[in-house]
Amino acid sequence: MIIGDIIVDEYIWGDVSRISPEAPVPVFETSTETIGCGGAANVAQNVASLGGNVALVGVIGADRTGEKLIQMATEMNLGITGVCIDSERPTSTKTRVIAHAAASTFAEGTREPGQHLLRIDKESKQKIPDRLSEHLLAEVVSQLPASDAVVFADYDKGVVNAQLIKEVVKQAQFYDVPVVVDPKRDNFWYYEGVTALTPNHKEASAAVHEEITETANLITVGEKILDRLSLEALLITRDADGMSLFQRGTDGNLQVKHLPPYSSVVTDVTGAGDTVVAVFTLALAAGAEFQSAAVLSSLAGGIVVGKMGCATVTPKELLRAIETAQT
């Protein structure tokens, strides 16, 4: 089950060949437009791409963009009974304008990187109405008994709040269902008692107000988060430096495992965190230990950063990456 902020990613592809006579700005000539799943929906499609069954819980607007999202989710066989419509807010949309790139190979994720000229966000960050929050919680409670794991894909867009977190964690603990969180700033310290967190190093630094500049203070930051939230595991993603997994051993001592980066080509980091939390949680749901789940998620992250946009990983790609890593 994926709970959180559902986002639609739009890409406008084209070229710039002249400056406008009206103002000193480039004239962008559109050639192609593409649309895909972002945010919690991208986490969901990453799980589905690897064979997992997904229940998506979140909010969209009563607009054409929301209709497109539902259509895409339906085509991917994602469970959408937990997707609510709020007529008072738009469907969260990120539109990226990209020049000097051929869009014909977008679906295969093999396009050469273009130049990002602009990103346009259309969204509301206001907290959703209490009636909608209660409805989301009811959906979660009804589907928890049949769930192997829960993911909070929190983007600070107003869907996830402290009360929802508290109730979901309480119910998940009752059914012994692991809860994994990809957090942002606003709700970071409300996730006490979840199974694991997968923040990037900037989010982890901001949470404890301490910049990560070297391994020593990385460990300090990780230990503070691990203990304050009573986590079983903490996975901090570190861009080109790979990942670091924090746990407490049976003797209570801190255990830290640093995983190397597995990407040779970085085309676009958009959505890489979604892939990481999706694969990490899916692995846990399938019975993997935290370290194995972390390695799999690192390999998957290394694959998607070589693709453009919010991309997914196939079983074939992941198996190939595992074989390569073992040689």
Secondary structure, 3 states (H helix, E strand, C coil): CEEECEEEEEEEEEEEEEECCCCCCEEEEEEEEEEEEEEHHHHHHHHHHCCCCCEEEEEEECCHHHHHHHHHHHHCCCEEEEEEEECCCCCEEEEEEEECCCCCCCCCCCCCCCEEEEEEEECCCCCCCHHHHHHHHHHHHHHHHHCCCEEEECCCCCCCCHHHHHHHHHHHHHCCCCEEEECCCCCHHHCCCCCEECCEHHHHHHHHCCCCCCHHHHHHHHHHHHHHCCCCEEEEECHHHCEEEEEECCCCCEEEEEECCCCCCCCCCCCHHHHHHHHHHHHHHCCCCHHHHHHHHHHHHHHHCCCCCCCCCCHHHHHHHHHHHHC
